[in-house]
């Protein structure tokens, strides 16, 4: 997927614009992929969240341009994550997925097509069957490597809520990890 161009700064702007354009082009795919996973494969929600996050960073670029790329990447992914959660929160009455889903989705998910490592794909599949809030926490914690306080701040949640979501996800992941370890050791222990 090619990055959308409506977020990139005009070419005739100053060095700030060039720096932002370089950052945008280098990080768009990863930001979109994170938003796509958090939205359970909803392309429109992911694209909208990514663009809104990009615009938010552009508005703060003069203050953030000196920060390392990975810091700004976390920042923009955090904004996109928050936008995905907000989108589903506003549509909560229409959603059929309850807030406390404790099992993986039965149907194949969009993560099947990503072709990354088997463990990450299995984790993605499990996370996609979760409520949007738990899915966002899980994606940021397990797949993006964020710390719990960072997640709480980015998603506007209490630290205890993030901790609870991580603990519940660990319990769900434990049998999956044991199964993968069995397969990796050559066994087929069901």
N, C-alpha and C positions, 0 to 999 in steps of 0.2 A: 504494500500500500504506500503510495506516495504521500508525503506530508501535505496537508492542506496549506494553501498559500495565504489565506486571508488573515493569518495570525502573524506572519512574518513582517518585519518592519520594511518600510519603503527603502529602496536601494539608495536613494539620494540623501538619506539621513546621515548623522555623524557616526563616529566610531562606536558609540553605544549601540546603534542599530546594527552595525556589522557584527559586533560581539554577540548581540542577542540572536541574530540570524544564524550564526555559527552554532550557538547553543541549541537553538530550536531544531536545526537540521540534524544535529548529533543526538538529540534526545527524544524527538517526536515519537519514533516507533516504540521505544520502551515505555514512554508515558501512555501512549494509546494502548499498548498491550496490557499494561496494568489496569487501566480503566475498563478495557474489554473483559478481562477476567473478572473484575469486581462486579460488572454488570451482567454476569453470566452469559456473555456472548451477544449482548444487545449492541450492535454496531452503532446505531444512532445515539444511544445514551453515552457510549464510550467516546464517540467523536465529539459530541457536544461538551462532555466533561473535559476532554483534552483541550479543546479550543478555549473554553472558559478559563482553564488553568493557565494556559499559555498567555491569554490576555492579562490575567491577574499578575503573572510574572513580568510581562512587558511593562505594566504600569509601575512596578517596583524595581525595574531593571537598574535605574541609576544608583539605587542603594545596594543592590545585590550583585552587580556585575563583577566586583572584585572577589566574590566568594568562589571557592572551588566548584567545579562542575558537578561533582557528586552531591554537594550540599544543595545546590540549586535544583538538581534533579529530584532529590528527596522532597524538596519544597513543592515543586510543580506536581509530582505524583501525589503528594499529600492533598493538594488543592483538588486535583482530579478525583481522588478518592472521596473527598468530602462532597464534591458535586454529585457523584454517583449516589452516595448515601442520601443526600438531600432530595434527589430526584425520586428515589423510591419511597422515602419518608413522606413526600407530598402526595404520592399515589397509594399510600398504605391501605386506604379503605378499599381500593380496587384489587389489591394483590390477593392471591389465593394461598401464597406460601406463608405459613404462620411464623412468628418471630422465633420460635424455639424448635426448629426442625433438627432432629438428632441423627439422621441417617443420610447416606449419599443418595444422589439422584439415581433413579432406575434407568433412565434413558441415556443414550450416548450424549456427551456434551461437546461444545465447541472446542474444548481443550484437547480432545482426541486428535484433532487435526494439527495441533501445534508441533508434534513430533519431537519434543524435548525428552529429557531423561525420563525413564519409566516412573521413578519415584515422584518426581515433580508433577508428572501427568496424573498420577493417582491422587496426589494431594489436591491438585486442581479439581479433579472430578468430585472429590469429597466436598471441597469447599463450595463448589457451585450448587450443591444441594442445600446449602445453609441459608439462613435469613441474610438479608443484604448487610446488616450491621456485623454479624458474625463473619460473613464472607469477607468483608472489607478488612476486619481485624486480622483474619487468617492470612489473607493475601499479603498484607503489609508485614506481618510477623514472620510467617514461614517462607514466603517466596521472595519478598523484597529485603528481609533481614533487618527490619526496623525494631527498635527497642519499644517496650510497652509505653513508657512516658511519651515518646514521640507520637505513637499511634493515638493515644488519648488526646493529645493536643491537636493533632491534625484532624481528627474526626469529631472533636468536641464532645468526647465521652469522659466519664469519670475513670480514673486509673483502675479502680476496683472492677468496673464493668469490663474493661479491656482484659484485666487479669482473669476474670471469670470466663470470658469467651476463649482465651488461650487455653485455660485448664480444660474446658469442655472439648475443645478441638483436639487437644492432646489425647484425651480419653478415646475419642473417635478414631484417631490416627494410630493408636497403639496396635490394634489387631492388624491393620494394614501394614505397618512397619514389620511386625513379626512375620507376616506372610511373605513380604518381599525378601526379608532376610533368609527365610527358609528356601525360597526359590534361588537366591543368590548362592546359597551353600550347596546347591545341587539336589536338594530334597523337594518333594512335592507333598508336603504335609498339609493336608486340608483340615 
